[in-house]
């Protein structure tokens, strides 16, 4: 009788271990990617999938439009060396650039100059473009410090509190009306 009881316990224990191992194997199989591990796939299929899933490289950036960002504001010749004032609208700054000087100018180079037309060939980041001198608008520019002064309000003196005078209580004025008999 005891051996039968031990046999039942052994069967239950064996069934529990078998069930545990079986569910563990199923969860491992569900995580497995059969398209990568299948022995039935043709040779080179994995490389084909990798090529297919790769993202194409981004298209190259369009070259900057120098005419929109740069202006030629002026030029002069000093000691046989031409210098050009180039204004950058993005940074709102201007700089003087020497003709064919590639050492100092933050990637902006003046390669050619046409004196008769007032235009220069400018190169920036490998992109060349011709820019003419900008014509004056005829309008005067506002003076910065006057503009700022107009916006600022004049300073007012802080109000100083005045000491209050002690008030004496005055009795209220009682108005009486006298009615005379007629």
MDAnalysis code that builds the backbone (N, CA, C; Angstrom):
import MDAnalysis as mda
import numpy as np

u = mda.Universe.empty(546, n_residues=182, atom_resindex=np.repeat(np.arange(182), 3), trajectory=True)
u.add_TopologyAttr("name", ["N", "CA", "C"] * 182)
u.add_TopologyAttr("resid", np.arange(1, 183))
u.add_TopologyAttr("resname", ["UNK", "UNK", "UNK", "UNK", "UNK", "UNK", "UNK", "UNK", "UNK", "UNK", "UNK", "UNK", "UNK", "UNK", "UNK", "UNK", "UNK", "UNK", "UNK", "UNK", "UNK", "UNK", "UNK", "UNK", "UNK", "UNK", "UNK", "UNK", "UNK", "UNK", "UNK", "UNK", "UNK", "UNK", "UNK", "UNK", "UNK", "UNK", "UNK", "UNK", "UNK", "UNK", "UNK", "UNK", "UNK", "UNK", "UNK", "UNK", "UNK", "UNK", "UNK", "UNK", "UNK", "UNK", "UNK", "UNK", "UNK", "UNK", "UNK", "UNK", "UNK", "UNK", "UNK", "UNK", "UNK", "UNK", "UNK", "UNK", "UNK", "UNK", "UNK", "UNK", "UNK", "UNK", "UNK", "UNK", "UNK", "UNK", "UNK", "UNK", "UNK", "UNK", "UNK", "UNK", "UNK", "UNK", "UNK", "UNK", "UNK", "UNK", "UNK", "UNK", "UNK", "UNK", "UNK", "UNK", "UNK", "UNK", "UNK", "UNK", "UNK", "UNK", "UNK", "UNK", "UNK", "UNK", "UNK", "UNK", "UNK", "UNK", "UNK", "UNK", "UNK", "UNK", "UNK", "UNK", "UNK", "UNK", "UNK", "UNK", "UNK", "UNK", "UNK", "UNK", "UNK", "UNK", "UNK", "UNK", "UNK", "UNK", "UNK", "UNK", "UNK", "UNK", "UNK", "UNK", "UNK", "UNK", "UNK", "UNK", "UNK", "UNK", "UNK", "UNK", "UNK", "UNK", "UNK", "UNK", "UNK", "UNK", "UNK", "UNK", "UNK", "UNK", "UNK", "UNK", "UNK", "UNK", "UNK", "UNK", "UNK", "UNK", "UNK", "UNK", "UNK", "UNK", "UNK", "UNK", "UNK", "UNK", "UNK", "UNK", "UNK", "UNK", "UNK", "UNK", "UNK", "UNK", "UNK", "UNK", "UNK", "UNK"])
u.atoms.positions = np.array([
    [0.826, -1.172, 0.000],
    [0.000, 0.000, 0.000],
    [0.882, 1.252, 0.000],
    [1.917, 1.223, 0.768],
    [2.802, 2.364, 0.796],
    [3.560, 2.508, -0.514],
    [3.881, 1.389, -1.151],
    [4.583, 1.480, -2.436],
    [3.685, 2.094, -3.504],
    [2.391, 1.806, -3.437],
    [1.446, 2.405, -4.389],
    [1.355, 3.921, -4.145],
    [1.389, 4.298, -2.892],
    [1.330, 5.701, -2.547],
    [2.592, 6.416, -3.036],
    [3.753, 5.808, -2.851],
    [5.008, 6.377, -3.334],
    [5.019, 6.490, -4.859],
    [4.408, 5.503, -5.518],
    [4.341, 5.510, -6.984],
    [3.498, 6.684, -7.480],
    [2.377, 6.962, -6.825],
    [1.511, 8.075, -7.213],
    [2.249, 9.415, -7.010],
    [2.960, 9.547, -5.906],
    [3.717, 10.775, -5.652],
    [4.802, 10.948, -6.721],
    [5.480, 9.852, -7.059],
    [6.517, 9.901, -8.080],
    [5.941, 10.303, -9.436],
    [4.769, 9.774, -9.787],
    [4.131, 10.086, -11.080],
    [3.738, 11.565, -11.112],
    [3.192, 12.080, -10.018],
    [2.796, 13.486, -9.957],
    [4.023, 14.392, -10.070],
    [5.073, 14.011, -9.356],
    [6.301, 14.793, -9.410],
    [6.905, 14.764, -10.812],
    [6.920, 13.603, -11.450],
    [7.438, 13.462, -12.809],
    [6.603, 14.276, -13.801],
    [5.267, 14.243, -13.641],
    [4.381, 15.005, -14.534],
    [4.615, 16.519, -14.349],
    [4.827, 16.972, -13.129],
    [5.069, 18.386, -12.862],
    [6.369, 18.867, -13.496],
    [7.441, 18.054, -13.342],
    [8.727, 18.421, -13.934],
    [8.628, 18.424, -15.450],
    [7.937, 17.426, -16.021],
    [7.768, 17.358, -17.477],
    [6.989, 18.573, -17.990],
    [5.904, 18.937, -17.281],
    [5.105, 20.092, -17.696],
    [5.934, 21.381, -17.622],
    [6.734, 21.545, -16.557],
    [7.571, 22.731, -16.404],
    [8.587, 22.832, -17.546],
    [9.263, 21.748, -17.850],
    [10.263, 21.760, -18.925],
    [9.613, 21.995, -20.293],
    [8.429, 21.430, -20.503],
    [7.726, 21.595, -21.775],
    [7.336, 23.060, -21.997],
    [6.788, 23.756, -20.968],
    [6.404, 25.160, -21.109],
    [7.637, 26.047, -21.263],
    [8.750, 25.691, -20.605],
    [9.979, 26.443, -20.760],
    [10.480, 26.356, -22.198],
    [10.392, 25.168, -22.802],
    [10.814, 24.971, -24.192],
    [9.904, 25.737, -25.149],
    [8.607, 25.774, -24.880],
    [7.675, 26.512, -25.750],
    [7.961, 28.016, -25.716],
    [8.264, 28.563, -24.530],
    [8.541, 29.993, -24.467],
    [9.840, 30.315, -25.207],
    [10.815, 29.432, -25.148],
    [12.062, 29.648, -25.887],
    [11.811, 29.563, -27.387],
    [10.938, 28.676, -27.828],
    [10.626, 28.535, -29.255],
    [9.870, 29.758, -29.770],
    [9.027, 30.353, -28.920],
    [8.258, 31.515, -29.380],
    [9.161, 32.733, -29.571],
    [10.269, 32.815, -28.822],
    [11.186, 33.938, -28.966],
    [12.145, 33.752, -30.130],
    [12.248, 32.614, -30.674],
    [13.196, 32.305, -31.741],
    [12.663, 32.818, -33.070],
    [13.511, 33.408, -33.891],
    [13.122, 33.907, -35.199],
    [13.439, 32.832, -36.230],
    [12.410, 32.214, -36.772],
    [12.610, 31.078, -37.674],
    [13.163, 31.490, -39.035],
    [13.007, 32.779, -39.409],
    [13.558, 33.184, -40.706],
    [15.075, 33.238, -40.666],
    [15.672, 33.348, -39.470],
    [17.125, 33.376, -39.369],
    [17.715, 32.000, -39.114],
    [16.985, 31.140, -38.404],
    [17.545, 29.860, -37.982],
    [17.050, 28.657, -38.782],
    [16.190, 28.860, -39.738],
    [15.615, 27.726, -40.457],
    [16.648, 27.064, -41.370],
    [16.750, 25.726, -41.303],
    [17.690, 25.024, -42.194],
    [17.141, 24.880, -43.611],
    [15.891, 25.264, -43.831],
    [15.270, 25.081, -45.139],
    [15.375, 26.300, -46.049],
    [15.967, 27.373, -45.556],
    [16.101, 28.584, -46.372],
    [17.230, 28.418, -47.385],
    [17.111, 29.052, -48.556],
    [18.180, 28.949, -49.559],
    [19.438, 29.676, -49.098],
    [20.584, 29.311, -49.629],
    [21.817, 29.981, -49.219],
    [21.813, 31.461, -49.654],
    [22.327, 32.329, -48.782],
    [22.385, 33.751, -49.083],
    [21.119, 34.506, -48.743],
    [20.120, 33.803, -48.188],
    [18.856, 34.464, -47.878],
    [19.024, 35.479, -46.747],
    [19.845, 35.156, -45.748],
    [20.046, 36.054, -44.613],
    [20.708, 37.358, -45.075],
    [21.708, 37.269, -45.977],
    [22.356, 38.471, -46.479],
    [21.371, 39.309, -47.299],
    [20.490, 38.627, -48.032],
    [19.467, 39.330, -48.815],
    [18.532, 40.106, -47.888],
    [18.147, 39.503, -46.769],
    [17.280, 40.201, -45.818],
    [17.994, 41.401, -45.197],
    [19.272, 41.252, -44.875],
    [20.014, 42.356, -44.276],
    [20.131, 43.531, -45.245],
    [20.370, 43.238, -46.529],
    [20.443, 44.304, -47.530],
    [19.091, 44.988, -47.697],
    [18.037, 44.192, -47.638],
    [16.693, 44.718, -47.826],
    [16.274, 45.620, -46.657],
    [16.685, 45.266, -45.442],
    [16.270, 46.010, -44.265],
    [17.136, 47.234, -43.980],
    [18.259, 47.391, -44.686],
    [19.097, 48.564, -44.478],
    [18.397, 49.804, -45.014],
    [18.545, 50.910, -44.267],
    [17.956, 52.172, -44.715],
    [18.879, 52.801, -45.753],
    [18.316, 53.393, -46.784],
    [19.176, 54.057, -47.771],
    [19.835, 55.276, -47.146],
    [21.020, 55.635, -47.601],
    [21.678, 56.820, -47.039],
    [20.872, 58.078, -47.371],
    [20.929, 59.077, -46.488],
    [20.162, 60.297, -46.752],
    [20.697, 60.996, -47.997],
    [19.832, 61.699, -48.703],
    [20.291, 62.399, -49.902],
    [21.289, 63.489, -49.523],
    [22.204, 63.801, -50.408],
    [23.191, 64.844, -50.077],
    [22.509, 66.200, -49.915],
    [23.095, 67.021, -49.049],
    [22.524, 68.347, -48.805],
    [22.708, 69.228, -50.032],
    [21.705, 70.037, -50.280],
    [21.793, 70.984, -51.393],
    [22.834, 72.045, -51.044],
    [23.577, 72.497, -52.009],
    [24.582, 73.530, -51.707],
    [23.889, 74.811, -51.247],
    [24.536, 75.561, -50.366],
    [23.893, 76.787, -49.873],
    [23.756, 77.816, -50.983],
    [22.689, 78.557, -50.912],
    [22.469, 79.623, -51.895],
    [23.140, 80.874, -51.354],
    [24.319, 81.143, -51.875],
    [25.120, 82.238, -51.348],
    [24.466, 83.588, -51.576],
    [23.734, 83.734, -52.663],
    [23.101, 85.032, -52.956],
    [22.072, 85.388, -51.892],
    [21.429, 84.372, -51.317],
    [20.423, 84.644, -50.290],
    [21.057, 84.976, -48.948],
    [22.245, 84.422, -48.689],
    [22.854, 84.579, -47.374],
    [23.937, 85.653, -47.321],
    [24.589, 85.961, -48.436],
    [25.713, 86.883, -48.433],
    [25.436, 88.086, -49.327],
    [25.981, 89.233, -48.935],
    [25.885, 90.451, -49.743],
    [27.269, 91.068, -49.844],
    [27.577, 91.609, -51.011],
    [28.802, 92.385, -51.184],
    [28.433, 93.828, -50.907],
    [29.005, 94.401, -49.836],
    [28.632, 95.747, -49.421],
    [29.618, 96.802, -49.916],
    [30.874, 96.425, -50.168],
    [31.839, 97.416, -50.609],
    [33.184, 96.778, -50.894],
    [34.064, 97.557, -51.560],
    [35.405, 97.070, -51.857],
    [36.331, 98.259, -52.031],
    [37.633, 98.015, -51.804],
    [38.646, 99.040, -52.043],
    [39.984, 98.348, -52.274],
    [40.923, 99.150, -52.787],
    [42.264, 98.641, -53.071],
    [43.252, 99.464, -52.254],
    [44.078, 98.771, -51.454],
    [45.053, 99.427, -50.610],
    [46.389, 98.707, -50.760],
    [47.372, 99.420, -51.280],
    [48.687, 98.824, -51.457],
    [48.678, 97.699, -52.489],
    [47.814, 97.787, -53.484],
    [47.741, 96.763, -54.525],
    [46.945, 95.531, -54.116],
    [46.336, 95.532, -52.939],
    [45.555, 94.382, -52.457],
    [44.084, 94.782, -52.389],
    [43.235, 93.993, -53.046],
    [41.799, 94.249, -53.035],
    [41.188, 93.648, -51.775],
    [40.281, 94.402, -51.149],
    [39.561, 93.944, -49.963],
    [38.070, 94.164, -50.216],
    [37.256, 93.193, -49.745],
    [35.822, 93.206, -50.009],
    [35.058, 93.049, -48.697],
    [34.029, 93.857, -48.535],
    [33.163, 93.759, -47.362],
    [32.004, 92.827, -47.709],
    [31.965, 91.682, -47.041],
    [30.915, 90.686, -47.282],
    [30.069, 90.597, -46.013],
    [28.760, 90.796, -46.177],
    [27.815, 90.772, -45.061],
    [27.068, 89.449, -45.073],
    [27.053, 88.752, -43.930],
    [26.340, 87.478, -43.789],
    [25.006, 87.756, -43.104],
    [23.894, 87.502, -43.807],
    [22.565, 87.800, -43.275],
    [22.170, 86.847, -42.153],
    [22.720, 85.626, -42.151],
    [22.360, 84.674, -41.104],
    [22.916, 85.103, -39.752],
    [24.160, 85.559, -39.723],
    [24.784, 85.962, -38.459],
    [24.662, 87.463, -38.222],
    [24.247, 88.192, -39.235],
    [24.093, 89.649, -39.162],
    [25.428, 90.329, -38.867],
    [26.496, 89.794, -39.454],
    [27.841, 90.351, -39.271],
    [28.507, 90.519, -40.625],
    [29.435, 91.456, -40.676],
    [30.181, 91.735, -41.895],
    [31.653, 91.512, -41.631],
    [32.399, 91.152, -42.685],
    [33.840, 90.978, -42.549],
    [34.529, 91.415, -43.834],
    [35.768, 91.857, -43.678],
    [36.566, 92.259, -44.825],
    [37.389, 91.065, -45.274],
    [37.276, 90.722, -46.554],
    [37.952, 89.554, -47.111],
    [38.927, 90.018, -48.178],
    [40.137, 89.491, -48.140],
    [41.177, 89.824, -49.113],
    [41.040, 88.869, -50.300],
    [41.269, 89.383, -51.497],
    [41.170, 88.581, -52.715],
    [42.174, 87.424, -52.658],
    [41.691, 86.202, -52.918],
    [42.471, 84.953, -52.960],
    [43.186, 84.651, -51.643],
    [42.622, 85.047, -50.523],
    [43.208, 84.744, -49.215],
    [42.348, 83.679, -48.545],
    [42.878, 82.480, -48.411],
    [42.121, 81.363, -47.860],
    [42.469, 81.075, -46.400],
    [43.207, 81.948, -45.747],
    [43.699, 81.632, -44.414],
    [42.812, 82.136, -43.282],
    [42.072, 83.220, -43.463],
    [41.467, 83.884, -42.308],
    [39.949, 83.976, -42.287],
    [39.220, 83.598, -43.276],
    [37.854, 84.109, -43.445],
    [36.724, 83.134, -43.164],
    [36.901, 82.198, -42.275],
    [35.811, 81.311, -41.852],
    [35.144, 80.581, -43.008],
    [35.898, 80.130, -43.989],
    [35.352, 79.338, -45.086],
    [34.792, 80.139, -46.243],
    [34.853, 81.452, -46.209],
    [34.366, 82.289, -47.307],
    [35.590, 82.853, -48.028],
    [35.656, 82.631, -49.344],
    [36.809, 83.077, -50.134],
    [36.324, 83.865, -51.337],
    [37.029, 84.921, -51.656],
    [36.772, 85.679, -52.875],
    [37.826, 85.226, -53.871],
    [37.384, 84.573, -54.960],
    [38.336, 84.012, -55.913],
    [38.557, 84.901, -57.124],
    [37.545, 85.662, -57.556],
    [37.679, 86.523, -58.733],
    [36.964, 87.844, -58.466],
    [37.416, 88.897, -59.162],
    [36.799, 90.206, -59.012],
    [36.654, 90.852, -60.379],
    [35.458, 91.311, -60.699],
    [35.178, 92.015, -61.951],
    [34.897, 93.479, -61.595],
    [35.890, 94.333, -61.829],
    [35.791, 95.736, -61.426],
    [34.716, 96.474, -62.205],
    [34.566, 96.179, -63.496],
    [33.609, 96.904, -64.337],
    [32.167, 96.644, -63.920],
    [31.845, 95.423, -63.527],
    [30.475, 95.088, -63.131],
    [30.261, 95.174, -61.622],
    [31.323, 95.287, -60.859],
    [31.198, 95.343, -59.405],
    [30.732, 94.023, -58.826],
    [31.250, 92.926, -59.362],
    [30.834, 91.612, -58.861],
    [32.065, 90.776, -58.509],
    [31.858, 89.835, -57.612],
    [32.929, 88.945, -57.172],
    [32.450, 87.508, -57.284],
    [33.410, 86.599, -57.404],
    [33.132, 85.164, -57.375],
    [33.474, 84.703, -55.952],
    [32.474, 84.246, -55.204],
    [32.674, 83.825, -53.814],
    [32.547, 82.314, -53.740],
    [33.419, 81.710, -52.955],
    [33.391, 80.260, -52.747],
    [33.207, 79.998, -51.256],
    [32.245, 79.132, -50.944],
    [32.010, 78.721, -49.562],
    [31.638, 77.245, -49.557],
    [32.380, 76.447, -48.811],
    [32.161, 75.003, -48.702],
    [32.169, 74.327, -50.066],
    [33.050, 74.749, -50.964],
    [33.174, 74.135, -52.280],
    [32.145, 74.606, -53.288],
    [31.261, 75.489, -52.907],
    [30.216, 76.003, -53.808],
    [30.580, 77.425, -54.213],
    [30.617, 77.663, -55.542],
    [30.983, 78.991, -56.060],
    [29.749, 79.689, -56.610],
    [29.737, 80.996, -56.402],
    [28.625, 81.784, -56.920],
    [29.091, 83.228, -57.096],
    [28.517, 83.899, -58.091],
    [28.869, 85.287, -58.361],
    [27.882, 86.205, -57.654],
    [28.416, 87.201, -56.955],
    [27.583, 88.144, -56.206],
    [27.969, 89.555, -56.622],
    [26.971, 90.375, -56.933],
    [27.201, 91.771, -57.301],
    [27.065, 92.647, -56.074],
    [27.622, 93.850, -56.178],
    [27.533, 94.777, -55.059],
    [26.090, 95.228, -54.911],
    [25.638, 95.326, -53.672],
    [24.247, 95.714, -53.448],
    [24.104, 97.216, -53.653],
    [23.003, 97.602, -54.253],
    [22.775, 99.017, -54.525],
    [22.223, 99.677, -53.263],
    [22.557, 100.939, -53.025],
    [22.062, 101.606, -51.817],
    [20.563, 101.847, -51.905],
    [19.906, 101.768, -50.779],
    [18.448, 101.952, -50.769],
    [18.061, 103.420, -50.670],
    [18.958, 104.280, -50.196],
    [18.636, 105.698, -50.055],
    [18.026, 106.014, -48.717],
    [17.688, 105.012, -47.927],
    [17.109, 105.254, -46.605],
    [18.229, 105.284, -45.572],
    [18.066, 106.162, -44.611],
    [19.067, 106.208, -43.544],
    [18.760, 105.122, -42.521],
    [19.797, 104.654, -41.890],
    [19.626, 103.627, -40.870],
    [19.386, 104.297, -39.529],
    [18.543, 103.715, -38.697],
    [18.306, 104.311, -37.386],
    [19.553, 104.157, -36.513],
    [19.793, 105.142, -35.682],
    [20.924, 105.089, -34.774],
    [20.501, 104.249, -33.580],
    [21.314, 103.256, -33.280],
    [20.921, 102.267, -32.286],
    [20.731, 102.857, -30.899],
    [21.620, 103.730, -30.458],
    [21.496, 104.233, -29.092],
    [20.315, 105.189, -28.944],
    [19.941, 105.907, -30.014],
    [18.770, 106.775, -29.935],
    [17.490, 105.953, -29.918],
    [17.507, 104.869, -30.647],
    [16.337, 104.006, -30.682],
    [16.116, 103.378, -29.303],
    [17.203, 102.960, -28.673],
    [17.083, 102.361, -27.351],
    [16.649, 103.397, -26.322],
    [17.119, 104.627, -26.475],
    [16.751, 105.674, -25.529],
    [15.274, 106.029, -25.665],
    [14.737, 105.955, -26.867],
    [13.328, 106.277, -27.067],
    [12.442, 105.218, -26.424],
    [12.913, 104.020, -26.378],
    [12.099, 102.946, -25.806],
    [12.099, 103.023, -24.280],
    [13.255, 103.371, -23.718],
    [13.372, 103.439, -22.270],
    [12.517, 104.559, -21.714],
    [11.842, 104.289, -20.622],
    [11.048, 105.318, -19.962],
    [11.965, 106.106, -19.047],
    [11.716, 107.385, -18.903],
    [12.570, 108.166, -18.000],
    [12.399, 107.673, -16.565],
    [13.491, 107.699, -15.857],
    [13.455, 107.233, -14.476],
    [12.708, 108.246, -13.620],
    [11.865, 107.782, -12.765],
    [11.128, 108.643, -11.853],
    [11.676, 108.427, -10.454],
    [11.633, 109.501, -9.655],
    [12.115, 109.379, -8.289],
    [11.139, 108.513, -7.508],
    [11.685, 107.651, -6.672],
    [10.754, 106.848, -5.866],
    [10.026, 107.761, -4.887],
    [8.811, 107.464, -4.709],
    [7.987, 108.289, -3.816],
    [8.443, 108.055, -2.385],
    [8.699, 109.166, -1.678],
    [9.084, 109.047, -0.277],
    [7.836, 109.234, 0.561],
    [7.674, 108.399, 1.496],
    [6.450, 108.550, 2.307],
    [6.563, 109.804, 3.183],
    [5.484, 110.548, 3.218],
    [5.452, 111.764, 4.040],
    [4.876, 111.380, 5.390],
    [5.458, 111.939, 6.431],
    [4.901, 111.592, 7.755],
    [3.504, 112.191, 7.905],
    [2.647, 111.412, 8.470],
    [1.270, 111.891, 8.659],
    [1.204, 112.789, 9.896],
    [0.475, 113.859, 9.746],
    [0.294, 114.782, 10.862],
    [-0.782, 114.217, 11.774],
    [-0.561, 114.392, 13.018],
    [-1.629, 113.900, 13.915],
    [-2.880, 114.751, 13.727],
    [-3.961, 114.103, 13.635],
    [-5.220, 114.817, 13.430],
    [-5.938, 114.955, 14.763],
    [-6.475, 116.101, 14.948],
    [-7.268, 116.319, 16.170],
    [-8.711, 116.112, 15.803],
    [-9.379, 115.437, 16.632],
    [-10.785, 115.144, 16.362],
    [-11.612, 116.386, 16.622],
    [-12.269, 116.840, 15.604],
    [-13.136, 118.006, 15.744],
    [-14.544, 117.501, 15.989],
    [-15.225, 118.182, 16.821],
    [-16.611, 117.731, 17.029],
    [-17.424, 118.017, 15.776],
    [-18.337, 117.160, 15.492],
    [-19.142, 117.392, 14.285],
    [-20.031, 118.633, 14.444],
    [-20.233, 119.296, 13.361],
    [-21.068, 120.499, 13.360],
    [-22.517, 120.043, 13.272],
    [-23.269, 120.468, 14.279],
    [-24.676, 120.098, 14.286],
    [-25.460, 121.288, 13.769],
    [-26.208, 121.078, 12.789],
    [-26.994, 122.160, 12.200],
    [-28.415, 122.067, 12.758],
    [-28.820, 123.173, 13.162],
    [-30.166, 123.217, 13.726],
    [-30.999, 124.191, 12.930],
    [-32.212, 123.884, 12.867],
    [-33.147, 124.766, 12.154],
    [-34.160, 125.301, 13.149],
    [-34.216, 126.559, 13.122],
    [-35.133, 127.153, 14.073],
    [-36.389, 127.536, 13.304],
    [-37.472, 127.092, 13.856],
    [-38.759, 127.407, 13.234],
    [-39.473, 128.405, 14.148],
    [-39.848, 129.532, 13.626],
    [-40.534, 130.543, 14.434],
    [-42.042, 130.408, 14.221],
    [-42.798, 130.639, 15.276],
    [-44.246, 130.565, 15.103],
    [-44.773, 131.807, 14.402],
    [-45.827, 131.715, 13.733],
    [-46.360, 132.855, 12.986],
    [-47.601, 133.326, 13.562],
])
